[in-house]
Amino acid sequence: MTDSRYALIIANDRYTDQGLKKLKAPAQDAAALERVLHDPQIGDFEVEVVHNASADLMRRRIQSFFNDRRRADTLLLHFSCHGLKSESGELYFAASDTEPPLLAATAVASQFVRGCMSGTRAGRSVLFLDCCYGGAFSRGSASVRASGEVNVLESFAKDEPAGGRGWAVITASDSMEYSFEGHELAENSAPRPSVFTHAVVEGLETGEADIDADGNVSLDDLYEYVYRHVREQNPHQTPKKAAELQGELHLAHSRRGGIKIVAIASPSALQAALHSDDFLTRQGAVTELCHRLQRPELPVAEGARQHLGEVAHDEVQPLADLAAGALSEIRLAPSPDRLDFGRIPRGSTPPKQSVTMQGPPLARHCVVQPKQPWLRVDPTRSGLEVHVDTAAPGHLSGDIALKGVADESVIHVEAEVTPADEDGPTKPEPHASNDSTTPKPRPEDKRRTVVIDPSRIPPEPKKPPKTTDEGTDRRAPSRRAPALAGAALALAVTAVAMLVLAIQTAGVAVMERGDEGVYGNVEDNISEHGSLTPLIVCLITGAVALVVGAFARHDLGARREHYTRRAATGTHTLTSVAKGMAIPALILAVLAGIAYLVGSPYW
């Protein structure tokens, strides 16, 4: 984008002349357009709004807006008001004090605006016209209607600008939509809220106007988006465009950032499980989606992300929290997010610093856009390398915008380029400070958009593990917690099995006691069948399972850096299942023991 960007928004919705009906859209449209154009992450314009101004004030603001500009400047002028056509066919823009019989004196002529655009030294000038066009005649002319169409583009395309490099005009419509009957607008032509400006704001704010997904919204991108949007909303309104430009004009950054991942939908069985009436089935489906979110295949992970987004929004609280926790892991997390290169001698080899992108592959996939021409970014396997151009001395301060599938982030960069003969803490490299053969970065290289795609970066060759003096591998992942979790699960299964055996033998003993009549004793029958032994084993193994599972979770939390993500997930799953089996087994075993102690004297 160019060095300086300025926008002037003229919005008139109230008119002293009763023949000009009040418009509904200009004020709110101007506020919305000012917000997106001024946003440094979108338009990065310096914006001025002129609301319900007189014709004289409008002319002053317009002329001063185009005066004293440089070729590096981009200018954007937006009109939201009534557009009036005189009896001679000249197009005028209505001011708050416009009198239809005195258009030349009380309105702003399109010829005046065209002259200001032609005389400016700015490199690019863009004009947006969101106007209601109609014919204006004297109050004494009863029921007079204008005929013919308002050829808006012809009013601006007659002369090419002399000082600048290019111009463009986009208008909401190029046809006669309103007519006058005496000094009143016809009732069947009541003004409606602006579809055109709403489409401009929506396309810029959401990034949907970035048709080619290159990270920027060009003039052609925006026109194509607005044209399609307006025609869908109102088939009788056709936006028009005329332009004489050298190269491509970028009006805004895209919030979408060029991130486009064609998602692979999750298996149909998994989607069916998400809509099951059984809570545990849905929980298992959400857990599987969390695993798919970590996959290196980005389309698979993106499909899981979309399904988890629905779960986080629509499911019950426990499952919604589980989905939200998984989604939080794929947010952009550059480390560090602030780089300070310190003092750098002018002309030295461009220094570089590394930034690591945290999280699973889907979190590391992003579009990187340097905001300043002295910044260059190269992708690496772990993240990116940031280079600083040392061609010009002075203090450098800039940002690198990161746009991912879930959110955005910024890396701030500071540096101080000192003259080559000034001594500083950082010395130039002897072989590179004045080496004329060192290739200098090209401007297009410094400003290019970089896409970090972990799925396309080849893995680094495996290195032998580092060992200590005793020969143990300190970097090898620990297996203690998963082993303890597995033991806890085995103990829990044993407890359940012993409980089942105790219940079966106790049932047989009770039936035999019933057959013996008044001479029987339930204690003898239970002792004969050995029902108490499995019950005691159930109590012991269930309690030990809980203790071992708790120790596994404690070790996992205390030494998290020693465990891989898969080991941590497996430990949590195994201990959860063990806990879910051991606790019910213990409760039932205790109840059975109490029943035996209380009831045996009466049997």
N, C-alpha and C positions, 0 to 999 in steps of 0.2 A: 504494500500500500504506500501511498505518497506520504511526504513528510508532514504536511499540514492539511487538515480536513475541516471544512466549515459548512454549517447548514443554517439556513434561514427558513423558518416556518411561518407563513402568513395564514391566519385563520380568522375569518369573519363570519359570525353567525347572527349578529344583530344589526339592523339597518334602520336609520331614522325615517327613510321613505317607506310608507305603508305598502307600496307596490312590491317591495322586496320582502318576501316572507322570511321569517326567522328559520334558520337551518338548525337541525338537531345535532349534526355530527362534528362540525369543525373543532369545537373546544376539546371534546374528549379525544378526537383523532390527533389533535396537535400535541396533547399531553402524552399519549401513547407513543407517537412517533418521536417526540423529543427524548423519551426514556430509552428507546432502543438505539437511536442514533448516538446519544451521548455515552452509552454504556461502553467502557473501554474494551470489554470482551466481545462486543458486537461491532458497532459502527465506529466508535472512537472519534466522533465529530465534536467540535465546539459548536454548540447549538444556541441560536437566538430565536425566540418566539415573539411574533408581533400579533396581538389579539385585538380585534375590533378597532383597528386604527383608521384614521382619516386618509383620504387619498394623498394628501400632501406628505403625511408621515410615511405612508407606504413607499412613495417614490424616493424619499430621502433614505430610508433604510435599504431599499433595493440597490440604489446607486452606490451607497457607501459599502454595501456587501460585496459588490464586484470590483470596487476600486482598490488600488494598492495591494494587489496580489502578486504572487510569484508563480513561475511555471511549475513549481513542485506542488502547488496547491490544488486541491479538489474542492469544488463548490457544489452544494446541493440546495436548490430553492424549491420549496413546496407551497403551492397555493391550495387552500380549501375555502371556497367562497362561491358566490354567484359569478358566472361568466355571462357577459352581456354582449349582444351584437347590435351595432348601430345600424341605422338605415342604409349607410353606405357600405356595410359589410365588414367594418372593422371590429375586432374582438377587444373587449375591455374586461377588467377584473374589478368587481364591485368592492368599494370601501364602505366603512360604516356611514359616511355622509354622502354616498353617491345618490345623485338625482338622475333618474333615467333620461329626462329631456336634456341634461347637460353632461353627457358622458365624457366629453373631451376635457371638461374642467373638473369634474368630481369623481372620476374613476381613473384607473391605471390602464393605459393602453398597452396592448401586447407588443406594439412597435417599440414602446419605451423599454420594456423588459428585454426584447430582442437586441436593442441597441446596447444595453448594459452588458449582455452576454457577449456581444461581438467585440466590445472594447476592453474586456478584462484581459489581464495578463496571465490569469490562472490557466494551468494546463488542461484541466477538465472541468466542464460545467454541465450539471444535470438539472433538468427542470421537471418537476412532477406537478401535474395539473389535475386536481380533484374538484372539478367545478360543475355546477349546474348551468348549462348554457341556455340562453333565451334571447328574444328580441326585446328591446326597450324602446318605447316611443313616448311622446309627450302625453301628459295626462288628458289633454283635450282630445286625443284620438280615441274614440270609443270603439271597443271591440275590434281593434286592429291586431292582426297576428303577423308575426314574422314568417317569412317564407325562405325556403332553402336551408342548407345545412351550414353549421359553423365549421369551416375547414381549419381546425386548430393547428394541425401540423404545418399547413401551408403558411400560417402566420409567423412561424418560427424558422422554417427551412428555406426562406428566400435568400438569406445572406449567410455565408460561412463566417464564423468568428475570425477576426483578423489577428488577435494577439495570442490566443491560446492554441492548444493542440487538438481540441475536440470538444464536441458538445453532444447532448442527447436530450430528447424530450419524450416523456411518457405521459399520456393523458388517459383519464378514466374513460372518456368517451369522445367521439368526434362528431356527434350528431345533435340535432335540435331536439331537446327533451322537454323544455318548458316554453310556454308562450304567454303573452300578456293579453288581457282583455281590459282595455282602458288602462288604469294604473294598478290593477290587481293581477296577480298570477292566477291562471285558471285553477279551479278547485280540483280538477282531475290530475293535476301535476304537483301535488303536495310533495315536498322534499322528503327523502328517506335517509336514514343513517348510511354513512359511506361504506360501501362494500370494497371500494378500491383501496382506501388507506388502511382499512382493517386487514386486507390481504397483504399489503406491504409490511405492516407491523408484524403480523403473524409469521410471514415467511422469514423475516429477519430474526425474530425472537426465538423461534423454534429451530431455525436452521433448515427447515424443509425447503427453503428457496435455493439451497445449495444443490442444484439439480445434478451436476456432474460429480458431486461428493469429493471435491478437491480441498475442502477446508475453507473456502472463500465463497462469498455470494457475489457473483459478477452482475453487471447490468443485464446481460442476456439471461442469466439464471433467474433474476428477480422478475423480469418481464414475462418470461415463460410461466413462472409460478403464478404471478398475479393474473395473467390472461386466463389461465385455466381456472383459477379460483373464482374470478369475477363471472366468467361465462357459466360456471356451474350454479352460482347464486342467482344470476340474472341473465338469461339468454339474450335479452334485448339490449344489453350493454356490452360494448366491445372496446377494450383498451387498445390504444394505438401507440406506436413508437416510431421515432425518427432519430437517426444518429449519424454523426460524422466523427469517428474516433480512430485514433492510432493505437493499436494494441487493445488489450482487455482491461476494462475498468472494474476493479474490485470495490464494491460498496461496503462490504462488511465481512467480518469473520463469521464462520458458521459454527453454531453451538454443537452441531452434529460432529464436527471435526473430521469428516470423511470416514468415520467408523461405520463400516457396513459389514455385518456378518450374517450370512444367510443361515438361519438356524435350522438345525436338524431336529425335528420334533421327537420328543421322548416316545418310547415304544407304547403301542396302544394299550398293552396290559398295564403298564405303569400309569398311564392316564386314567384307565378305568379304576385302578386302585385309589387314585386321588379322590374319586367321587364315590367311594364305597361308604356304606352306612356304618361300617365297623371302624371305630377309632384307631385300633391297633393297625389295621390294614392301611389306613391313611398315613399313620405315623411311619410305617415302614416305607411307604412310597416317598414321603418327604425326605427320609434319610437317604434313600437311593438317589434322589435328585441332588442332594448335597454332595454325594460322591461324584455324580456326573458333572457337577459344577467345577470340580478340580481337574477334569480330564484335559490333556494337552490338545485334543482335537477341538478347536475353537467353535465350530458349528454345533457340536454336541453340547459343549459347555453353555453356549448361548441359548440353545433350546431349553436346557435345565434352568438357566437364569430367568427366562420368561415365565416358565411354570412356577418357579419359586416366588416370583413377584406376585402372581395371582394368589398363591397360598398365603403370603404375608399380608395381603389385603383382605382376603375373604374368609380365612379359616378361623377356627377357635384359637384362643390365646396361646396355649402351649405349642401348637403347630405353627402358628403365625410367628411366634418368637424364634422357633427353630429355623424357619425359613429366613427371617430377617437377620439372624446371626450369620447364616451362611452367605447371604448377599453382602453383608458388611465386609467380608473378606476379599471381595473383588473390587473394592474402591481403590483409586489411584493412591499409591503410597511411595512417592520418591524419597530416597534417603541419600544425602541430605536434600532439603528443599531450599537451601540457600547456599550459594557459592561465593566465596570472596577470594579473588586471585591476588589481592594485594597490589604491590607496586611492580609494574612490568616495564622494562626498557622498550622504548619505541624501536620498531624494526626487528625485534628479537623473534625467534621462532614462536609461533602462536602457542601459548600454553594450553593445557587441557586438564580437566578434572572429570572424574567419573561419578555418575549417579546410579545408584542401584534401585531397581523397581521391585518392590516387595509383592508377595502374594502369589496366587496360582497363575497359570498362563493367561487366563481371561483378564485378570487384573493388570497384567503387564502389557497387554495389547492396547496400544494407544497411538494417537497422532500427535506429533511434537511440532510446534510452530514457534520458531524464534521471532520475537517481536522487534528486534533491532538488527540492522544490517551487519553489525560487528560480531554477531553471534553465529556460530555454526554448530550443528549437532549431528553426531553420527551414532547409529544404533550399535549396541554390543549385546553379547549373550545375556549379561546380567542387568542391562538397562541402557545407558547411553553415555557418550563422551561429549563434553561441552568444550568448545574451542573459542578463544577470544582473539580477534584481529588486533594487532598492535601497530597498524599503519598510522594512526593519528593520535597525538598526545591528548591527555585530558582525563577527566573522571568519567567512567563508564558505569551506567546503571540501567539494567534492563531485565526483562522477564522472558521466560520460555513457557508457553502455554501447552499444557498436556490435556488432551481430550480422550477419555476412555469410553467404554460402553455404558458405564454406570454414572460417571461424574467427571468433573474437571479439576485440575490442579495447576499450580504455578510454581516454577523454580525461579527464584530471584538471583540475579548475578550482579556482582560488583567488581570493579577493577580500576586501577589507576595507572594509566600509561604515561610514563615519564620520558622526557627528552633523552636521547641516546647517550649524551655526555653527562647526565646527572647521576650521581652515585646514589644508590638506594639499597635497601636490604636485599633485594633480589637482583642478582647480577645476570647479564645476558650470557647465553652460552657462547663460548669462544668461537665455535665453528659456525655459528648461525647468525650472529648479531648483524653483520654487514655482508652476508653472503648473497650476492646478487642472483645466484642460481637457485636460491630457495624459492619454490613456487608459491606465489601469493594466492590466497583464496579469491575466487571469482565472486562477484556480487550475487549471482544466481545461486551459487553454492551456499552462501551464508544465509540466504533467506528461504531456502527450499524447505518444504514440508517433509518431515521424516516420519515414517510409519514403523513402529516397533511391533513386530509380529513374532512372538516366541516360537510359533509352530514352524517357522521357516529358518530359524537360526540353528545350525548344526550343533550337536552337543560337543562339549570339550572332551578330549581323550581322557580316559580314566587314569588316575595316578595311583601308584601303590600307597597304601595307608601308612601314615606316620606312626611309628611305634616308640614306646618309652624304652628305658634301659632294660626293663624286665621283659620286654617283648610284647606287652599288651598294647592293643590299638585304642588310643584315646579318642579317636574320631569315629570309630566304628559305632553304629547305633546300638544302644543298650536293648536287651531283650528281657530284662528283669520284670518290668511291669506286665507285658503281655503274658509271660510265663505264670506270674502270680494270678493274673486274671483267669487264665486257663485252669489253674488249680482250683480257684474259687468256684468256677463253673462245674468242675468235676465233683467237688464236694457237695455243691448244691444238688446236682443230679443224684448223688448217693443218698442225700437226706430225703429227697422225694421218694426214691426207691424204697428206702427203709420204712418210710411212713406208710407206703402202700402195703408193704409186707406185714407191718404191725397191724394195720386195719384188717387185712385178710385173715390173719391168724386169730385175732380177737373175735372176729365175726364167727369163725368156726367154733371157738371156745364157748361163746355165748349160746350158740345153737345146741351144743352138747349139754350145757348146763340146763337148758330147758327140757331136754329129754329125760334127765335124771329125776325130775320132780323135786319133792321136799328133801330128799337125801343128798342132793347135789351141792357143790361149792364152786363158785365161779373162780376163786383164786386158784384152786387145784387145776381147773381146766386151762386157765391162762398160763399157769406155770408149765403144764404139760406140753402145750403147743409153743412155748417160748415167745410169747407176744411182747413181753417187756424188753427183751434184748434189742430187736430192731427199733423199738420206740426210743430207747436210750441212745442208740447209735444215730438215729435221726436228729435228736437234740444236739448231740455233740458235733456231728458233721455240718449241720445247718449253722450253728454258732461259729464254727471255724471258717466256714465259707464266707460269712459276713466279715470276719476279721481279716482274712486274707484279701478279700476284695477291697476293703478299706485301705489296707496297706499298699495294694497295687495303685490305687488312685493317689494316695499320698506320695508315693515315689514318682509317679508321673508328673504331679504338680511341682515337686521339689526339684526334679532334674529334667525339666521339659526339653532343654537343649540337647539332651542325649537321645531323644526319641524322634523318629520320623513321624510325619503326619499320619501315615497309614498305621503305624504302631499305636499312636495315641488314639486314633479312631477305634481300632480293634480293642484296645484296653477298655475304653468307655463302653463299647457294646457288650463285651463279655461280662464285665462287672455288673452292668445293668441287668442282664439276663440272669446272672447268678443271684443277684439281690432279689429279683422278682420271683425266683423259685424258692430261695431259702427262707424268706420271711413268712410266706403262707405255710410252708412245711413246719416251721417252728411253732407257729400259732396253733395249727391243728394238733401237733404233737403234745403241746402243753395242755390243750383242752382235753385230749384223750387221757393224759395222765391224771388230770384232775377228776375226770369222770370215773376212772378206775378207782382212785383213792376214796372218793366219796361213795360210790355205789357198791363196791365189793362186799362190805359187811351185810348188805341187804339181799345178796344173791346166794 
